Amino acid sequence: MTSQRPFPADDFSIYYVLAECKDHCEAFAANEAEENQPHLQGVTGLRNLGNTCYMNAILQCLCSVAPLMEYFLSGKYITALQKDYSEIATTFAYVMTDMWLGDSDCVSPEIFRSALGKLYPAFMKKTQQDAQEFLIYVLNELHESLKKDCLQCFFQQDTLSWNNQIHCSFCETKQETAVRASISKAPKIIIFHFKRFDILGSMKRKLRTDIHYPLTNLDLSPYICPIFRKHPKYNLCAVVNHFGDLDGGHYTAFCKNSVTQAWFSFDDTRVSEIPDTSVHTATAYLLFYSCQPFSIPIQKCKS
């Protein structure tokens, strides 16, 4: 989407100024270094197919989720495929395999986008989409393809007021009620979605609150039912970043490589290693945490 208003000076425009300067200053050195270094597993850029940065950022993050990658790279997903819903899961596996086991520094996710676009034509248009909404569609379709449950957790206490008040059978009137969700069993993967966009009537704004989130040892035990509590600790494995505002912007991803344990920045075809200290930013939109270690995938020999 094209914004009719200028992007905030402290966000989107600065991102592109820095990106262009970095490309100009480091292009020659980077190309020379790449020629002398072997391709690293799981560190593969994705081509932008026309405002598809939202898709590329999500695919990079899913590529860094250990249990998900093991399931697809090992081929275990094949036995669970539903006959009428197999195309999306199969093309997803093809792209993930290219990203982890291929020899290219950059691949095209066109095959996956085409499969998903048959069900959701909006993703075939060259317009910006919301990364979090795209993630929900992908997870829902993988769920339908494989009949695997996907979990989103919301722990904060909320108050049901105004039109949402609950009728109290004791006092026979509507009362404000406090509600809070908890996890009955700790998942292997958990995704947090930050509310970055606020719409009130005709007013729209981007929320740029700097939220602290740990890179390691996220403790969810206070939010899990005591019966199933096993003191799970989660480590951050991927982040989706959003630059811009509600009318337009750009998505990138930070992903932790399971082989080297190093963090990388993925901006479509641009891939660069970053220090741990750079992972925490005010542009974070989605966080991916995992409590399961990752075994390095191995290319199967072709008969």
N, C-alpha and C positions, 0 to 999 in steps of 0.2 A: 504494500500500500504506500501511496505517496502522501506525505504530510503537507498540509497547507501552512503549517506554522514552523518556524525554525526550531531545530533541536536545541536543547539546553547546552550552553557552552561548556558545562562541566561534565558532560556525559558523552553524547553521540559524536559530536564534532571532534572532540579531543581524541576519541578512539581512532577515528580515521586519520587524523594528522599524525599521530604516533605510529599507526600501522604503515602509512606511506613512507614516513621517514625511516622506519626500520627496514622496510623493503629496499629502499634506495641505497642505504648505507651498508646493508649486510648481504645483498643479493649475490654478489660475486663470491664472497667468502663462503656463504652457505652452499652455493652450487659446487664449489671446489671441494668442500668437505664431504658433501653427500656422495660425490663420485668415488671417494676413497673409503666409504663406510658401508657395511652391509645393512640391508633393510631390517629394522627392528620390529619384531612381532607386536601387533596391536597398536602400532604408531603409524597410521595411514590416513592421509587426507581424503576428503570427500569433495567431489566437484559440485559446485553450485549450479543447479539446473534452472535458475531464474527465481530469485527471492526464496530459495529453499534452505537458507541458513538455519531456520527453525528445525527442519528435518535433520540436517547434518549434525546439529548440536545434540539432538536427542539420540540419534544413532551412535554417536561417539560415546555418549554416556552409557547406553545399553551395552555397548561393546566392552565396557569396563566393569560390568557387573558380573562377578565371578560365577555364581551358580547358573546364571542364564547362559553365559558363554560356554561353560562346560557341557550344559545340556544340549546346545545346538551344535557345537563343534565335534562332540563325540558321536553325533548321529542318533542319540537316544530319542530325539523328538519324532523320528520317522514312525516309530511304532504307535505313537499316540495321535497321529494325524487323523482328523475327521475327513471323510471322503469328499464332502461338499465344501470344505473350508480350508483346503490344504495349500492354496496358492500363496497366501500372505506369509504363512510360517515358512514355507519352502524358499521363497525369494528372500525373506529375512535371513535365513540360514546361509544362502548364497552370498549375500553382502557381508555378513559377519565372517564367513570363511575367507573371503577376499581380503578383509581388513586384518585378519589375524595370521593367515597362512599364505597369503599371496606375496608376490615379489615386487609389486608396484608401490610407489610412494603415495599414489593417489588413485582412487577408484571412483566409479560412477554408481550412485544408488538408484539409477533410473529403473531397473527391473523391479525393485521394491516399490518405488513410487507409483509405477504403472499398475501394479497389483492392487495397491491400496486405493488408487484413484478410480478403479472400477466401482468401488463401493462408495467412495467419497470424492466426487468430481472436483470439489473445491481445492483439493491438494494437487490437481493437475494444472490449475491456473497459476500464472506467474505473479501471484500476489502474496504478500506477507501473511502468515498465519501465526496463531499463538502456539508456542512450543508446548505448553502444558496441556492444551486441548489436543494437540497432535499426539502427545504421549498417551493420553487416555484412550484415543482411538486405536493406537497401535497395541496397547496392552489388552484392550477389549477384544480385538481381532485375534491376537495370539491366544487369548483365553478360549475363544470360540474354536480356533483351529486345533487346540491341544487339550481343551477342557482342564486347564490349570487355573487355580485361583490366584488373583492379583489383589493386593491389600493396600489400602490407603488408610492412614491412621490420623485421627484428630484427637488430641488429648486435653486441650484446654477446656476449662469449665465455661459454659455459656449460660446466659439467662434468657428464658423465654418470656418475653414481655409483649405489651400491646396486643396485637391481633394473634400472637402466638401463645398467649396465656393458656394454662391448662385448668380445666374445671375441677375444683376440689370437691370431692364427694362428702367431705366432713363439714365444711362451712357453706357448701352450696353456692360458691361464687368462684369466679375466675381469679387465679392467683399467679404471680410471677414464680417461675420454677427454675432452679439451677440444675443443669444437666452436664454430665461429663462422660466422655468415652474412655474405655480402657481396652487393652489388648488381652485376649484370653490366652493366646500363645504367641511367643515371640517369632516374628517372621525372619527368614534368612536375609531378605532385602527390604529396606524401608525407604520411601521417597517422601521428602518434605517439599511442599509447594508454598513459597512465600507470596503473600498478597502484595503485589507491587502496583496494581492498578486500582484506582478508586473512582467510581462513577456515582455522582449524586445529581440526579436530574440531567441538565445539559452540561454540567461541569465535569470535566475529566482531568485526572492528574496522575502522574507517576510517583509512587511512594519510593523514596530513596533512603529509607532507614537503614543504617549500617547495623546488621544483625550478626552477633558473634556466634559462630558454629565451630565445634571442635573438629580437627582432622582425624583424631584417634580417640578411642575409649569413650564414645558416647554411651552413657548409661541410661537404659530405658526401663530398668527394673522398677522405678516408682510408678510406672504407668501400666504395669503388667499384673494381672490377677495373681495374688500370692500363691495359689495352688500350683501354677505353672511357672512361677518365677525361678529362673536359673541364672540370674545376674548376667544377662547378655550384654556384651560390649560391642559396639559397632564402630567401624572405621569408614571414613569418607572415601569413596572411590571415584566420584564424578560430580561435576557441577555444571549446570546450564546458566549462562550469563545473558542478560538482556541489556542492550544499549538503546537509548531513544525514549519514545513515549508511546501512548496508546495508538497514535495514528501512523506510526512507522518506526522502524528501528532495525536492529541487527542482533543475531544470536551467535554466541560462541560457546565452547565447552572447555573445561579443565578436566582431564582424566588422568588417573594414576595407573601407570603401566604395571601390570602384575609381574612382569619378568624382571624389570630393573628397579621397581618400587619408586621410580621417578615420576614427577608430574609433568604433563605436557599440555600445551595450549593448542586447541584445534579451532581454526577459523577457516572453514571450508577447506581449500587446498593448502592453506598455510599451517604448518606444524612446527612447533618450537618447544624446547624443554624450558621449564620454569622452576624457580625455587619454591619450596613449601610455603614460604612467607607470602608469595604472590597469590596463593589459592583463595585467601579470604579477601573478598571485595564487597562493596556495596551494590554491585550489579548482579549478585547471585539471585537466581530465580527459582531453580530446582536443585535439591541436594539428593544424591544417591548414596545410601549407606549400606554396607554389607557386613555380616558377622561371620562369613565363611571364607577361608583361605582359598586361593586359586592355584590349581595345578597347571603347569605350562602345557598348552596344546601341542600336539605333534602331528606333522603332515603324514597322512597315511600313504603307504606305497601303493602305486597304481599297478594293477595286474595287467 
